[in-house]
């Protein structure tokens, strides 16, 4: 470990419609957006292929055997960077299309459940709830640091759980934390992952990334299990959410939704590269190949270890 504090640097999410997701982050979460950007424009070779793609689809078919799968994929991938205040970018939205049909891939399966953001102290939760209702956003009130389905009358401050266009849950919570004066909220503070076997995932993150268990609901909640993981400073970072069917079998994770999430401060080196998108989260030097290493967890999620 390079230090006690591990931070969630950014989350990379696949989206069904980049245009629709950009509107959500701008209008509902009041965040700044850089993009959209086509990945094929980031390299010289990609720009050549991009001309073939934008000219006539048949031209691409004529040279498809001579270029890499990654280069082809880039031509059909558009991205956008999301920031709470226009400075640090912490969410990467990815829209991929299939080369054969140029149709957008639809998000499916149980991958990332969602994430949380800390609201600025000036935000009034009751007024925010009314604003979300006026904007016809999908949301509910719930106990903080859960999945939005629990509501206890004795909780003083409930969180707002907002659904993004692809059904992910974003917890908006009140917390005394340093936030930019111009920001409505922070970037992602914690991430919630669907996991098939909570024990296996717990062991992976505690043994490989040096997290420890903050709390474990065990079997106290029918059909669900929550395991909160914290770093050495005591800060919560990852919520593992396991689900079971009525007959007790685990609900298996999988599908298409989470590309990867990045942690800063782990001091861990993983593989040189993964199958996920490796993008430098900086509009001034937007490029692929960041030099980060990656780890794959038991459910196939990729964790970027930022240096």
Secondary structure, 3 states (H helix, E strand, C coil): CCCCCCEEEEEEEECCCHHHHHHHHHHHCCCEEEEEEEHHHCCHHHHHHHHHHHHCHHHHHHHHHHCCHHHHHHHCEEEEEEECCCCCEEEEEEEEECCCCCCECCCEEECEEEEEEEECCCCCHHHHHHHHHHCCCCEEEECCCCCCCCCCCCCCCCEEEEECCCCCEEEEEECCCCCCCCCCEEEEEEEEEEECCHHHHHHHHHHHCCCEEEEECCCCECCEEEEEEECCCCCEEEEEEEEECCCCCECCCEEECEEEEEEECCCCCCECCCCCCCECCCHHHCCECCCCEEEECCCCCEEEEEC
